[in-house]
């Protein structure tokens, strides 16, 4: 399962810190195990239930948000040389994990994906941050996961959380345009 996941999401390997890279991969693998999803399921799992019959899966979305986040960070670093500090590994881990809670929020109902009982109680930013928190990853990454969606509105966000939040919504809103 690990090799299949790494082939689908090669961006895990962009995390420089080997310990953080391993924890980020393990969070995905253990979330899959706990919620009983296989890698093949992720290829079919929609990235959102808010866009009916979307053809974009959770893997494609996670990769797009991660790559957009990196591009935003690169532009900010280049244009504001030294005026903004961005922890690249925290940004990457946060972007890669921002929707891991959807593995708990969704279930299959026949061929369709719907909200699970857990998902009706806790949206993915909260369940994802809580689950990832059991792996002793930095609080800054948990913050990115918890604050990437509307749950973070009105709260102070770190630079990394701001970037992932906007990258996520750019991807979501662009896919709503017909």
Number of C-alpha atoms within 10 A of each C-alpha: 12 12 9 11 18 13 11 16 17 10 18 21 14 13 18 12 11 11 10 19 18 13 16 21 20 15 19 22 18 14 20 19 13 11 14 12 18 14 17 11 14 18 15 16 25 25 21 19 13 10 14 9 11 14 13 16 16 21 21 17 19 22 18 17 26 27 17 20 25 20 14 16 22 14 11 16 15 12 11 11 10 10 10 13 13 17 12 17 17 22 25 27 27 27 32 26 24 30 30 26 25 24 24 25 24 24 20 13 10 7 7 12 17 18 17 17 12 14 19 12 11 15 20 25 26 20 23 26 24 15 17 26 15 9 13 10 16 13 13 18 25 26 21 29 32 25 25 27 21 11 14 18 11 8 9 11 17 15 16 26 28 18 24 30 24 17 22 23 14 13 15 17 10 9 13 11 6 4
